[in-house]
Amino acid sequence: MAASSTKTKSRKSKKQQKERARKRWSHQQGPFLGAANAASAALAVASVGSLPEVGLDWWWPLATGAVGATAAVTRSVATGGPWVSRLYRGVRWAGYTGWCSWALAAGGPWDSAGLAALGVGTVAAAVLQPASRSFEVAAEDRQAAEERIRQRAGLAGEWEARINRICRVDRPGVRVTDIAEWMMPDPNQPGQTRETGMSIVVELPKGASSWKTIRARAEDLASDADLPDECGIEVASHGSRRRVLLLVSTVNALADDIPVGDDFSPMSIYDDLLVGMYRDGSYVKINLKWSAMALIGATGSGKSAHLALIMRQILRCPDALVFGIDFNGGKAFKPWIRPWLEGRASKPGVDWVATTAKEAHAMLDFALGAIPARSSGYSDLMAQINDDKVPASTAIPHIQIITDETADLPKEIKNKLVELSNRSRGASIRPLTCALRAVSAGGEQMPKPLLAQAGVRTAMRVNEDSELTHMYGYSRGLPKAGEMPDPGYGLVQPKPSTIPRIFKGLLVKPDDADNTVVATDEHRPLMDDVTINVNRTSYLQRWERAHAAGWLGAKPPVAPTRPAASRQDTAAGKEIRPALADIDLEGAVERARAKRRELEERNRRRGSRPQAGTGGGDDGFEAIVRGLKGLGQQPLPRLLQVALAHASDKGVHTKVVEEASGLDAARIRELFALIGLTPAEATFRMHPGAESPKARGYTRADLDSTAVGIQLGDVQVPPEFRDAV
């Protein structure tokens, strides 16, 4: 087969080379050049024929012209040329040969009257030639259209007879009302198209037949038409019960792998996601913003690869986050968080991963709690845009909860997934559920209520036709399992109103997860505060629990933070800060010591003492300087270390400590009061510039003074404060 293909390409190549050579040596004449050449020929014949040595009789050119005009008109009539073209060709022959005969009879062509007549005739021939040609082109187009009509009529008659015979349609039989060829991009020749099949619209006669009658015999129709292997016929309704659309594929567009490419440009969860190609060469697109999805496939079917493809497309959306449930040690999702664990991305590709029943309960409880929280928290926004559903955006990301291997899940978790599927659409939370089978006797695979709510259904290659029957709710007319021969093939139904069609998923490679996470890191969102506040502790400590479970490896993860400071973040009052797990707490004391030394050296060079208010007065400053050598003898409480680690030269806002420690603001103020720390009376900015918001908090000087006091033993730390974090 490959050798035959190579020979065909070789023959095509040689033919193309000959055609290019012919074009290089062919002489394409325009209207004026053609008329000038004819005039030159007539002038040359008249000049040579008038010489005494030649003595050409005047009737020779007339005889030649008569023969030429007759031949031109006869050819035009034979090819169906228009009468204008026939007249133009005959008159042109008669004009040039007639002038040549007149010149010979007059003794030569060089008198002014003769040359003037030749010039006028040449100009007239040149001007009239495009008009004649336009009539010829119109006639050729009509002939081509008539030929296509005859061919289509023959093809229509062939399909009418085939459908009537195979489907046993009662008289007067079906009538083909339209045929349209598919011209799809040719992957082997960029910029070129190829015919991959046709669409046939059929009108059924009155009676008991419907489009489902035709669909039930689709395989028999394909066999009767002798379509190539892996090509087939798909049947759907076309606007009414008696109008049928047949999609006939004549070229297997899925023969080769279809690479996903390296396009990581931002999309939106509102957009259709490109996930594969149909047999006719058109692309498969699904939308997950409003629909739950069910994905099944036997082992080795390419289901995991297709799930990775869908995740890749979701990660391109700056208005979507992914949660994952996988009791197989997080295997399906770990490649999507590895770049973050290794420090090559600022946040994980999957925002939350549950590998145990306990963590899955925590995740689903959080998601279920987010439904009323989002609905009430964003009610004003929904009213503003006149919609009853939470809009997805970078500030309010859509949450896609992906469950791999549903058979491993306890019944309680499946019930929560069903509840989530039923309730979460308006809160921009949608499930994507994967299983090996659509349904089984004990219900341990895909729960029926989940499948019932799935607006997008995809079945990768399965082993039994019954799986497709369970998946799509009917069997007659469905493609058979054997029509999906290799991994990557599947049957997809992007919307409940569309028929399931055979497709092949775009090819993704194992390193594509890594490349996607790194490439999309800059524009992927963080969770909104309204949703986080459903259960702040559970959400913020999700990676600490994952590390404790051991499936992340020996190194604890770095909590996701916002990227480098931008005006949009700071203007919204969101400080860029690491979370508790990312703080170098052991170095907090050392930084306090270095800051004191810096202040001491600066004031020593100036020969002055610090101003009031910057260090607690002269006496306080001297006490701090005096006690620097004793730093490190008493460990600082963890809560104070957190505050020092996040503090700038100005201090730290209470809100910052609240987010980093997980304690609420009232509790923080209560605890700090135990060691004599009180918030500054006035608000302040943590960083220079108007972008940094003003808020209440603790000054750097007070924090440092308290830290030194604890180190020197001058400030006593109650157990309640020491054990607070």
C-alpha positions as CSV (number, residue, x, y, z in Angstrom):
1,M,0.0,0.0,0.0
2,A,2.8,2.4,0.9
3,A,4.7,1.5,-2.3
4,S,1.6,2.1,-4.4
5,S,1.2,5.5,-2.7
6,T,4.8,6.4,-3.4
7,K,4.4,5.5,-7.1
8,T,1.3,7.6,-7.3
9,K,3.1,10.6,-5.8
10,S,6.0,10.0,-8.2
11,R,3.7,10.0,-11.2
12,K,2.0,13.1,-10.0
13,S,5.4,14.8,-9.5
14,K,6.5,14.0,-13.1
15,K,3.2,15.2,-14.5
16,Q,3.5,18.5,-12.5
17,Q,7.1,19.0,-13.8
18,K,5.9,18.5,-17.4
19,E,3.1,20.9,-16.9
20,R,5.5,23.5,-15.5
21,A,7.8,23.0,-18.5
22,R,4.9,23.4,-20.9
23,K,3.9,26.7,-19.3
24,R,7.4,28.0,-19.4
25,W,7.6,27.5,-23.2
26,S,4.0,28.2,-24.2
27,H,3.2,31.6,-25.7
28,Q,0.2,33.1,-24.0
29,Q,-1.2,35.8,-26.4
30,G,-3.4,38.7,-25.2
31,P,-6.1,40.3,-27.4
32,F,-3.8,43.0,-28.8
33,L,-0.8,40.8,-29.3
34,G,-2.9,38.1,-31.1
35,A,-4.4,40.8,-33.4
36,A,-0.9,42.3,-34.1
37,N,0.5,38.9,-34.9
38,A,-2.3,38.2,-37.4
39,A,-1.8,41.6,-39.0
40,S,1.9,41.0,-39.3
41,A,1.3,37.7,-41.0
42,A,-1.1,39.3,-43.5
43,L,1.4,42.1,-44.2
44,A,4.3,39.7,-44.6
45,V,2.3,37.5,-47.1
46,A,1.2,40.5,-49.1
47,S,4.7,41.9,-49.2
48,V,6.4,38.7,-50.3
49,G,3.6,37.7,-52.7
50,S,3.8,41.1,-54.5
51,L,7.4,40.7,-55.4
52,P,8.0,40.0,-59.1
53,E,10.0,36.9,-58.4
54,V,7.0,35.4,-56.5
55,G,3.9,36.8,-58.3
56,L,1.3,35.3,-55.9
57,D,-2.2,35.5,-57.3
58,W,-4.7,37.5,-55.4
59,W,-7.2,34.6,-54.9
60,W,-4.8,32.4,-52.9
61,P,-5.3,34.4,-49.6
62,L,-9.1,34.3,-50.2
63,A,-9.1,30.6,-50.6
64,T,-7.0,30.2,-47.5
65,G,-9.3,32.5,-45.6
66,A,-12.4,30.6,-46.7
67,V,-10.8,27.3,-45.5
68,G,-9.7,28.9,-42.1
69,A,-13.1,30.5,-41.5
70,T,-15.0,27.4,-42.3
71,A,-12.7,25.3,-39.9
72,A,-13.0,27.9,-37.1
73,V,-16.8,28.1,-37.3
74,T,-17.2,24.4,-37.6
75,R,-15.0,23.8,-34.5
76,S,-17.0,26.4,-32.6
77,V,-20.3,24.8,-33.6
78,A,-18.9,21.3,-32.6
79,T,-17.9,22.5,-29.1
80,G,-21.2,24.4,-28.6
81,G,-19.7,27.8,-28.8
82,P,-22.0,30.9,-28.8
83,W,-23.0,32.5,-32.1
84,V,-21.0,35.7,-31.2
85,S,-17.8,33.6,-31.0
86,R,-18.6,31.8,-34.3
87,L,-19.2,35.2,-36.1
88,Y,-16.1,36.8,-34.6
89,R,-13.8,33.9,-35.7
90,G,-15.2,33.8,-39.2
91,V,-15.1,37.6,-39.8
92,R,-11.5,37.7,-38.4
93,W,-10.3,35.1,-40.9
94,A,-12.2,36.8,-43.8
95,G,-10.9,40.3,-42.8
96,Y,-7.2,39.5,-42.7
97,T,-7.1,37.2,-45.8
98,G,-9.4,39.6,-47.7
99,W,-7.1,42.5,-46.9
100,C,-4.1,40.4,-48.1
101,S,-5.9,39.6,-51.4
102,W,-6.8,43.3,-51.9
103,A,-3.1,44.3,-51.3
104,L,-1.9,41.7,-53.9
105,A,-4.4,42.9,-56.4
106,A,-3.4,46.5,-55.9
107,G,0.3,45.7,-56.5
108,G,1.6,45.9,-52.9
109,P,0.6,46.6,-49.3
110,W,2.5,49.8,-48.8
111,D,0.1,52.5,-49.8
112,S,-1.3,54.5,-47.0
113,A,-4.9,53.6,-47.5
114,G,-4.1,49.9,-47.3
115,L,-2.0,50.2,-44.2
116,A,-4.8,52.4,-42.5
117,A,-7.3,49.7,-43.3
118,L,-5.1,47.0,-41.8
119,G,-4.6,49.1,-38.6
120,V,-8.3,49.8,-38.1
121,G,-9.1,46.2,-38.6
122,T,-6.4,45.1,-36.2
123,V,-7.7,47.5,-33.5
124,A,-11.3,46.3,-34.0
125,A,-10.2,42.6,-33.8
126,A,-8.3,43.3,-30.5
127,V,-11.2,45.2,-28.9
128,L,-13.8,42.7,-29.9
129,Q,-11.8,39.6,-28.8
130,P,-12.5,40.0,-25.0
131,A,-16.2,40.3,-25.7
132,S,-16.2,37.2,-27.8
133,R,-14.2,35.4,-25.1
134,S,-16.6,36.4,-22.4
135,F,-19.4,34.7,-24.4
136,E,-17.3,31.6,-24.7
137,V,-16.5,31.5,-20.9
138,A,-20.2,31.9,-20.1
139,A,-21.0,29.1,-22.4
140,E,-18.3,26.9,-20.9
141,D,-19.7,27.6,-17.4
142,R,-23.2,26.7,-18.5
143,Q,-21.9,23.4,-20.0
144,A,-20.0,22.6,-16.8
145,A,-23.0,23.3,-14.7
146,E,-25.2,21.2,-16.9
147,E,-22.6,18.4,-16.7
148,R,-22.6,18.7,-12.9
149,I,-26.4,18.6,-12.9
150,R,-26.4,15.5,-15.1
151,Q,-23.8,13.9,-12.8
152,R,-25.7,14.9,-9.7
153,A,-28.9,13.7,-11.3
154,G,-27.3,10.4,-12.0
155,L,-25.9,10.2,-8.4
156,A,-29.2,11.2,-7.0
157,G,-31.0,8.5,-9.0
158,E,-28.4,6.0,-7.9
159,W,-29.0,6.8,-4.2
160,E,-32.7,7.0,-4.6
161,A,-32.7,3.5,-6.1
162,R,-30.3,2.3,-3.4
163,I,-32.4,3.6,-0.5
164,N,-35.6,2.3,-1.9
165,R,-34.1,-1.1,-2.4
166,I,-32.2,-1.5,0.9
167,C,-34.7,0.2,3.2
168,R,-37.7,-1.1,1.3
169,V,-39.5,2.2,1.1
170,D,-43.0,2.1,-0.4
171,R,-43.7,3.7,-3.7
172,P,-43.3,6.4,-5.0
173,G,-40.1,6.0,-3.1
174,V,-37.6,8.6,-1.7
175,R,-36.5,11.7,-3.6
176,V,-33.0,13.2,-3.3
177,T,-33.4,17.0,-3.1
178,D,-29.8,18.1,-2.6
179,I,-26.3,16.7,-2.8
180,A,-23.3,18.7,-1.5
181,E,-19.7,17.5,-1.6
182,W,-17.4,18.0,1.4
183,M,-14.3,20.0,0.6
184,M,-12.1,19.8,3.6
185,P,-8.5,20.9,4.3
186,D,-5.9,18.4,3.1
187,P,-3.5,17.7,6.0
188,N,-0.8,16.4,3.6
189,Q,-1.0,19.5,1.4
190,P,-1.3,22.7,3.5
191,G,-3.6,25.2,1.8
192,Q,-5.2,22.6,-0.4
193,T,-8.6,20.9,0.0
194,R,-9.8,17.4,-0.8
195,E,-13.2,15.9,-1.2
196,T,-13.9,13.6,1.7
197,G,-17.6,12.8,1.2
198,M,-21.0,14.2,0.6
199,S,-24.2,15.3,2.3
200,I,-27.4,13.9,0.8
201,V,-30.8,15.3,1.6
202,V,-33.6,12.8,1.1
203,E,-37.4,13.4,1.2
204,L,-39.4,10.4,2.2
205,P,-42.9,9.6,0.8
206,K,-45.9,9.6,3.0
207,G,-46.3,6.5,5.0
208,A,-44.7,4.6,7.9
209,S,-41.1,5.4,7.0
210,S,-39.1,8.0,9.0
211,W,-35.5,9.1,9.2
212,K,-35.0,6.4,11.9
213,T,-36.0,3.8,9.3
214,I,-33.0,4.9,7.1
215,R,-30.7,5.1,10.2
216,A,-31.4,1.5,11.1
217,R,-30.1,0.4,7.7
218,A,-27.1,2.7,7.5
219,E,-24.5,-0.1,7.6
220,D,-26.3,-1.9,4.8
221,L,-26.4,1.2,2.7
222,A,-22.7,1.7,3.2
223,S,-22.0,-1.9,2.1
224,D,-24.2,-1.5,-1.0
225,A,-22.3,1.7,-1.9
226,D,-19.0,-0.3,-1.4
227,L,-17.5,2.5,0.7
228,P,-13.9,2.1,1.8
229,D,-13.1,0.5,5.1
230,E,-13.5,2.9,8.1
231,C,-15.8,5.0,6.1
232,G,-19.6,5.0,6.6
233,I,-22.9,6.7,6.6
234,E,-24.4,8.7,9.4
235,V,-28.1,9.5,9.3
236,A,-30.0,12.3,11.0
237,S,-33.3,14.2,10.8
238,H,-33.2,17.3,8.6
239,G,-35.9,19.6,9.9
240,S,-38.8,17.3,9.7
241,R,-39.7,13.6,10.1
242,R,-39.7,13.0,6.4
243,R,-36.5,14.8,5.5
244,V,-33.4,12.8,6.1
245,L,-29.7,13.9,6.0
246,L,-27.2,11.3,5.0
247,L,-23.5,12.0,5.8
248,V,-21.5,9.8,3.5
249,S,-17.8,9.7,4.1
250,T,-15.8,8.4,1.1
251,V,-12.3,9.2,2.4
252,N,-11.1,8.1,5.9
253,A,-9.9,11.4,7.3
254,L,-8.9,9.6,10.5
255,A,-6.3,7.2,9.0
256,D,-3.4,9.2,10.4
257,D,-2.8,10.6,13.9
258,I,-4.1,14.2,14.3
259,P,-1.6,16.1,16.5
260,V,-3.0,18.7,18.9
261,G,-0.3,21.2,18.0
262,D,1.4,23.7,20.3
263,D,-1.2,26.4,20.5
264,F,-1.5,27.5,24.1
265,S,-3.2,30.8,23.4
266,P,-5.9,31.9,26.0
267,M,-9.4,30.7,25.4
268,S,-12.6,31.0,27.5
269,I,-14.6,28.3,29.1
270,Y,-17.5,29.8,27.2
271,D,-15.8,28.8,23.9
272,D,-16.1,25.4,22.3
273,L,-13.1,23.2,23.0
274,L,-11.5,21.5,20.1
275,V,-11.1,17.8,20.9
276,G,-11.0,15.7,17.7
277,M,-12.0,15.2,14.1
278,Y,-15.0,13.5,12.5
279,R,-14.7,11.0,9.6
280,D,-15.6,13.8,7.1
281,G,-12.6,15.9,8.2
282,S,-14.5,18.4,10.2
283,Y,-13.5,19.1,13.8
284,V,-15.2,18.0,17.0
285,K,-16.0,20.8,19.5
286,I,-17.6,20.5,22.9
287,N,-18.7,23.1,25.4
288,L,-18.3,22.5,29.2
289,K,-19.5,25.8,30.6
290,W,-23.1,24.7,30.8
291,S,-23.0,21.0,30.4
292,A,-21.9,18.1,32.6
293,M,-19.8,15.5,30.7
294,A,-19.6,11.7,30.8
295,L,-16.5,10.0,29.4
296,I,-16.2,6.2,29.2
297,G,-13.8,3.8,27.5
298,A,-12.4,0.3,27.9
299,T,-8.8,-0.2,29.1
300,G,-6.5,0.7,26.3
301,S,-9.1,2.8,24.4
302,G,-7.3,6.1,24.8
303,K,-9.7,7.4,27.5
304,S,-6.9,8.8,29.7
305,A,-5.3,10.5,26.7
306,H,-8.6,12.0,25.7
307,L,-9.1,13.2,29.3
308,A,-5.6,14.8,29.2
309,L,-6.6,16.5,25.9
310,I,-9.7,18.0,27.5
311,M,-7.7,19.2,30.6
312,R,-5.2,20.8,28.2
313,Q,-7.9,22.8,26.6
314,I,-9.5,23.8,29.9
315,L,-6.1,25.0,31.2
316,R,-5.9,27.4,28.3
317,C,-9.0,29.2,29.8
318,P,-8.1,32.1,32.1
319,D,-11.6,31.8,33.6
320,A,-11.5,28.2,34.7
321,L,-10.0,26.0,37.5
322,V,-9.8,22.2,37.7
323,F,-10.5,20.0,40.7
324,G,-9.6,16.4,40.4
325,I,-10.7,13.2,42.2
326,D,-8.5,10.1,41.6
327,F,-8.2,7.3,44.2
328,N,-5.4,5.8,42.2
329,G,-2.8,7.9,44.0
330,G,-3.6,11.0,41.9
331,K,-2.0,9.4,38.9
332,A,-4.2,11.2,36.4
333,F,-3.5,14.6,37.8
334,K,0.1,14.5,39.1
335,P,1.7,15.4,35.8
336,W,-0.4,18.6,35.9
337,I,1.1,19.6,39.2
338,R,4.7,18.5,38.8
339,P,5.9,21.8,37.2
340,W,4.6,23.6,40.3
341,L,6.2,21.1,42.7
342,E,9.5,21.6,40.9
343,G,9.2,25.4,41.0
344,R,8.8,25.8,37.3
345,A,5.2,27.2,37.6
346,S,3.7,29.5,40.2
347,K,0.5,27.5,40.6
348,P,-0.6,23.9,39.9
349,G,-2.4,23.0,36.8
350,V,-5.0,21.2,39.0
351,D,-6.2,23.4,41.9
352,W,-7.2,20.6,44.2
353,V,-6.6,16.9,44.1
354,A,-8.4,14.3,46.2
355,T,-6.8,10.9,46.5
356,T,-8.8,9.6,49.5
357,A,-12.4,9.4,50.4
358,K,-11.9,11.9,53.2
359,E,-10.3,14.4,50.9
360,A,-13.0,13.8,48.3
361,H,-15.7,14.5,50.9
362,A,-13.9,17.7,51.8
363,M,-13.7,18.8,48.2
364,L,-17.3,18.0,47.3
365,D,-18.6,19.6,50.5
366,F,-16.6,22.7,49.6
367,A,-18.1,22.7,46.1
368,L,-21.6,22.1,47.3
369,G,-21.2,24.9,49.8
370,A,-20.0,27.2,47.0
371,I,-23.3,26.9,45.2
372,P,-25.3,29.1,47.6
373,A,-22.2,31.2,48.5
374,R,-21.7,32.1,44.9
375,S,-25.4,32.6,44.2
376,S,-25.8,35.0,47.1
377,G,-22.3,36.6,47.0
378,Y,-22.6,37.5,43.3
379,S,-26.3,38.3,43.2
380,D,-25.6,42.0,42.5
381,L,-23.3,41.1,39.7
382,M,-25.9,38.8,38.2
383,A,-28.5,41.5,38.4
384,Q,-26.2,44.0,36.7
385,I,-25.7,41.7,33.7
386,N,-29.3,40.6,33.8
387,D,-28.6,36.9,34.2
388,D,-29.6,34.3,36.8
389,K,-26.3,32.4,36.6
390,V,-22.9,33.3,38.0
391,P,-20.7,34.6,35.1
392,A,-17.3,33.0,34.8
393,S,-14.2,35.3,34.6
394,T,-10.7,35.5,35.8
395,A,-12.0,37.0,39.1
396,I,-14.7,34.3,39.4
397,P,-13.3,31.2,37.8
398,H,-15.5,28.4,36.6
399,I,-14.8,25.2,38.5
400,Q,-14.5,21.9,36.5
401,I,-14.5,18.9,38.8
402,I,-13.0,15.9,37.0
403,T,-13.5,12.4,38.5
404,D,-11.3,9.6,37.1
405,E,-12.2,5.9,37.6
406,T,-15.7,6.3,39.1
407,A,-15.8,2.6,40.0
408,D,-13.4,3.3,42.9
409,L,-15.6,5.8,44.6
410,P,-17.8,5.0,47.6
411,K,-21.5,5.4,47.2
412,E,-21.6,8.5,49.4
413,I,-19.2,10.3,47.1
414,K,-21.2,9.3,44.0
415,N,-24.3,10.6,45.6
416,K,-22.6,14.0,46.2
417,L,-21.4,14.0,42.6
418,V,-25.0,13.5,41.5
419,E,-26.2,16.3,43.8
420,L,-23.4,18.6,42.4
421,S,-24.5,17.8,38.9
422,N,-28.1,18.6,39.7
423,R,-27.5,21.9,41.5
424,S,-24.3,23.5,40.4
425,R,-24.9,24.7,36.9
426,G,-26.0,28.2,37.9
427,A,-22.9,28.6,40.1
428,S,-20.6,27.8,37.2
429,I,-19.5,24.5,38.6
430,R,-19.7,21.4,36.4
431,P,-18.6,17.8,36.7
432,L,-16.8,15.6,34.2
433,T,-17.1,12.0,35.2
434,C,-15.0,9.2,33.7
435,A,-15.5,5.4,33.9
436,L,-14.5,2.2,32.2
437,R,-18.1,1.4,31.4
438,A,-21.4,3.3,31.0
439,V,-23.3,1.2,33.5
440,S,-23.0,-2.2,35.2
441,A,-25.3,-4.5,37.2
442,G,-24.3,-3.2,40.6
443,G,-24.1,0.4,39.6
444,E,-20.4,0.6,40.5
445,Q,-19.4,2.3,37.3
446,M,-21.2,5.4,36.0
447,P,-24.2,6.4,38.2
448,K,-27.3,6.6,36.1
449,P,-28.4,10.0,37.4
450,L,-25.0,11.4,36.4
451,L,-25.3,10.0,32.9
452,A,-28.8,11.3,32.7
453,Q,-27.6,14.8,33.4
454,A,-24.6,14.6,31.0
455,G,-25.2,17.0,28.1
456,V,-21.8,16.0,26.6
457,R,-21.2,12.3,26.1
458,T,-18.1,10.6,24.8
459,A,-17.5,6.9,24.5
460,M,-14.0,5.9,23.5
461,R,-13.4,2.5,22.0
462,V,-15.5,-0.1,23.8
463,N,-15.7,-3.9,23.6
464,E,-19.4,-4.4,23.4
465,D,-22.2,-2.7,21.5
466,S,-24.3,-2.7,24.7
467,E,-22.0,-0.1,26.2
468,L,-23.0,2.3,23.5
469,T,-26.7,1.4,23.9
470,H,-26.4,2.3,27.7
471,M,-24.5,5.5,26.9
472,Y,-26.8,7.0,24.3
473,G,-30.1,5.4,25.2
474,Y,-30.9,3.6,22.0
475,S,-29.3,0.9,19.7
476,R,-30.9,1.0,16.3
477,G,-28.7,3.0,13.9
478,L,-25.8,3.5,16.3
479,P,-22.4,2.8,14.9
480,K,-21.0,-0.5,16.1
481,A,-18.1,-1.0,18.5
482,G,-16.2,-2.6,15.7
483,E,-16.3,0.6,13.7
484,M,-13.8,2.1,16.2
485,P,-10.8,0.0,15.5
486,D,-7.9,1.6,17.3
487,P,-7.2,3.6,20.5
488,G,-8.2,7.2,20.1
489,Y,-11.4,6.4,18.2
490,G,-14.7,7.1,19.9
491,L,-18.3,8.1,19.6
492,V,-19.2,11.7,20.6
493,Q,-22.4,13.5,21.2
494,P,-21.6,17.2,21.8
495,K,-25.2,18.1,22.5
496,P,-28.3,16.1,23.4
497,S,-29.9,17.3,20.1
498,T,-27.1,15.9,17.9
499,I,-26.6,12.4,16.8
500,P,-23.6,10.4,18.1
501,R,-20.8,10.4,15.5
502,I,-17.6,8.5,15.2
503,F,-14.5,10.6,15.7
504,K,-10.8,10.4,16.6
505,G,-9.3,12.5,19.4
506,L,-6.4,14.8,18.8
507,L,-3.1,13.2,19.7
508,V,-1.4,14.4,23.0
509,K,1.9,13.1,24.2
510,P,3.0,12.5,27.8
511,D,5.0,15.7,28.1
512,D,2.1,17.8,26.9
513,A,0.8,18.2,30.5
514,D,4.1,19.7,31.6
515,N,4.2,22.0,28.6
516,T,0.6,23.1,29.1
517,V,1.1,24.0,32.8
518,V,4.2,26.0,32.1
519,A,2.8,27.8,29.0
520,T,-0.5,28.7,30.7
521,D,0.9,29.6,34.1
522,E,0.8,33.3,33.5
523,H,-2.9,33.6,32.7
524,R,-4.5,30.8,34.8
525,P,-6.7,32.2,37.6
526,L,-6.8,31.9,41.4
527,M,-9.9,31.0,43.4
528,D,-12.2,34.0,44.3
529,D,-12.6,35.0,48.0
530,V,-16.3,34.4,48.0
531,T,-15.7,30.7,47.2
532,I,-12.7,30.4,49.5
533,N,-14.7,31.7,52.4
534,V,-17.0,28.7,52.2
535,N,-14.4,26.8,54.1
536,R,-11.2,28.8,54.2
537,T,-9.2,26.4,56.3
538,S,-10.1,23.4,54.3
539,Y,-9.2,25.1,51.0
540,L,-6.0,26.8,52.1
541,Q,-4.6,23.7,53.8
542,R,-5.4,21.3,50.9
543,W,-1.8,20.9,49.8
544,E,-0.6,20.5,53.4
545,R,-3.0,17.6,53.7
546,A,-1.8,16.2,50.3
547,H,1.8,16.4,51.5
548,A,0.9,14.6,54.8
549,A,-0.8,11.9,52.8
550,G,2.5,11.2,51.1
551,W,1.4,11.1,47.5
552,L,3.2,14.4,46.6
553,G,6.6,13.1,47.4
554,A,9.1,14.1,50.1
555,K,9.2,17.8,49.4
556,P,6.3,19.8,50.7
557,P,4.5,21.8,48.0
558,V,4.8,25.6,47.6
559,A,1.4,27.2,48.1
560,P,0.3,29.0,44.9
561,T,0.8,32.7,44.9
562,R,-0.1,35.5,42.5
563,P,2.5,36.3,39.9
564,A,4.6,39.4,39.9
565,A,2.8,42.5,41.1
566,S,0.5,44.1,38.7
567,R,-1.5,47.3,38.9
568,Q,-4.7,45.3,38.6
569,D,-3.9,43.1,41.7
570,T,-2.8,45.9,43.9
571,A,-5.5,48.3,42.8
572,A,-8.0,45.7,43.9
573,G,-6.4,45.5,47.4
574,K,-4.8,42.1,46.9
575,E,-1.3,42.0,48.2
576,I,1.1,39.6,46.7
577,R,2.2,37.3,49.5
578,P,3.2,33.7,50.1
579,A,1.0,31.5,52.3
580,L,2.1,29.9,55.5
581,A,3.6,26.8,54.0
582,D,5.9,29.0,51.9
583,I,7.4,31.1,54.7
584,D,11.0,30.7,55.8
585,L,10.0,31.0,59.5
586,E,13.4,30.0,60.8
587,G,14.9,33.1,59.1
588,A,12.5,35.6,60.6
589,V,14.6,36.2,63.7
590,E,17.7,36.5,61.6
591,R,16.0,39.1,59.4
592,A,14.9,41.1,62.5
593,R,18.5,41.1,63.8
594,A,19.8,42.2,60.4
595,K,17.3,45.1,60.3
596,R,18.4,46.3,63.7
597,R,22.0,46.2,62.7
598,E,21.2,48.2,59.6
599,L,19.4,50.9,61.6
600,E,22.2,51.0,64.2
601,E,24.9,51.5,61.5
602,R,22.8,54.1,59.6
603,N,22.3,56.2,62.7
604,R,25.9,55.7,63.8
605,R,27.1,57.2,60.5
606,R,24.7,60.1,60.8
607,G,25.8,60.8,64.4
608,S,22.2,60.9,65.5
609,R,19.6,58.8,67.2
610,P,16.4,57.6,65.5
611,Q,13.4,59.8,65.6
612,A,10.6,59.3,68.0
613,G,8.1,56.8,66.8
614,T,10.5,54.8,64.7
615,G,12.1,52.7,67.3
616,G,10.0,53.3,70.4
617,G,12.2,56.2,71.7
618,D,15.9,56.6,72.5
619,D,15.7,54.3,75.5
620,G,13.9,51.6,73.6
621,F,16.4,51.8,70.8
622,E,19.3,51.5,73.1
623,A,17.8,48.6,74.7
624,I,17.3,46.9,71.4
625,V,20.9,47.6,70.3
626,R,22.2,46.5,73.7
627,G,20.4,43.2,73.4
628,L,21.3,42.3,69.9
629,K,24.1,40.0,70.9
630,G,21.6,37.9,72.9
631,L,19.2,37.3,70.1
632,G,18.3,33.7,69.3
633,Q,18.3,32.4,72.9
634,Q,14.5,32.3,73.1
635,P,12.5,31.0,70.1
636,L,9.9,33.3,68.7
637,P,6.3,32.2,68.6
638,R,5.1,31.0,65.2
639,L,2.4,33.7,64.9
640,L,4.9,36.4,65.4
641,Q,7.3,34.8,62.9
642,V,4.5,34.8,60.3
643,A,3.9,38.5,60.9
644,L,7.6,39.3,60.7
645,A,8.0,37.3,57.5
646,H,5.2,39.1,55.7
647,A,6.1,42.6,57.1
648,S,7.6,45.3,54.9
649,D,9.7,48.2,56.2
650,K,6.4,49.9,57.2
651,G,4.8,46.9,58.9
652,V,2.2,44.3,58.1
653,H,-1.6,44.6,57.7
654,T,-3.9,42.5,59.9
655,K,-5.5,41.1,56.8
656,V,-2.2,39.7,55.6
657,V,-1.6,37.9,58.8
658,E,-5.1,36.7,58.7
659,E,-4.7,35.1,55.3
660,A,-1.3,33.6,56.0
661,S,-2.2,32.1,59.4
662,G,-5.8,31.0,58.9
663,L,-6.9,32.9,62.0
664,D,-9.6,35.6,61.8
665,A,-8.7,39.3,62.5
666,A,-10.4,39.4,65.9
667,R,-8.5,36.4,67.1
668,I,-5.2,37.9,65.9
669,R,-5.8,41.2,67.7
670,E,-6.7,39.2,70.9
671,L,-3.6,37.1,70.7
672,F,-1.2,40.0,69.9
673,A,-2.6,41.9,72.9
674,L,-1.4,39.1,75.2
675,I,2.2,40.2,74.3
676,G,1.6,43.9,74.3
677,L,1.2,44.4,70.6
678,T,-1.6,46.7,69.5
679,P,-2.5,47.8,65.9
680,A,-1.3,51.2,64.8
681,E,-3.8,54.0,65.3
682,A,-3.6,55.2,61.7
683,T,-3.8,53.2,58.5
684,F,-0.7,52.8,56.4
685,R,0.6,51.4,53.1
686,M,2.9,48.3,53.2
687,H,4.6,49.4,50.0
688,P,5.4,52.7,48.4
689,G,3.0,54.0,45.7
690,A,-0.7,54.6,45.4
691,E,-1.2,51.0,44.2
692,S,-0.6,49.6,47.7
693,P,-3.8,49.9,49.7
694,K,-4.1,51.5,53.1
695,A,-5.2,49.3,56.0
696,R,-4.9,48.8,59.7
697,G,-2.0,46.7,61.0
698,Y,1.2,46.5,63.1
699,T,4.2,48.7,62.5
700,R,7.6,47.1,61.8
701,A,9.1,48.9,64.7
702,D,6.6,47.4,67.2
703,L,7.0,43.9,65.7
704,D,10.8,44.2,66.0
705,S,10.8,45.6,69.5
706,T,8.5,42.8,70.7
707,A,10.6,40.2,69.0
708,V,13.7,41.5,70.7
709,G,11.9,41.7,74.0
710,I,10.9,38.0,73.7
711,Q,14.5,37.1,72.8
712,L,15.8,38.9,75.9
713,G,13.2,37.5,78.1
714,D,11.7,40.9,78.8
715,V,8.4,39.9,77.2
716,Q,6.6,36.9,78.6
717,V,4.8,34.7,76.0
718,P,1.6,33.0,77.3
719,P,1.0,29.4,76.2
720,E,-2.2,30.5,74.5
721,F,-0.1,32.7,72.2
722,R,2.7,30.3,71.7
723,D,0.4,27.5,70.6
724,A,-2.0,29.6,68.5
725,V,-0.6,28.5,65.2
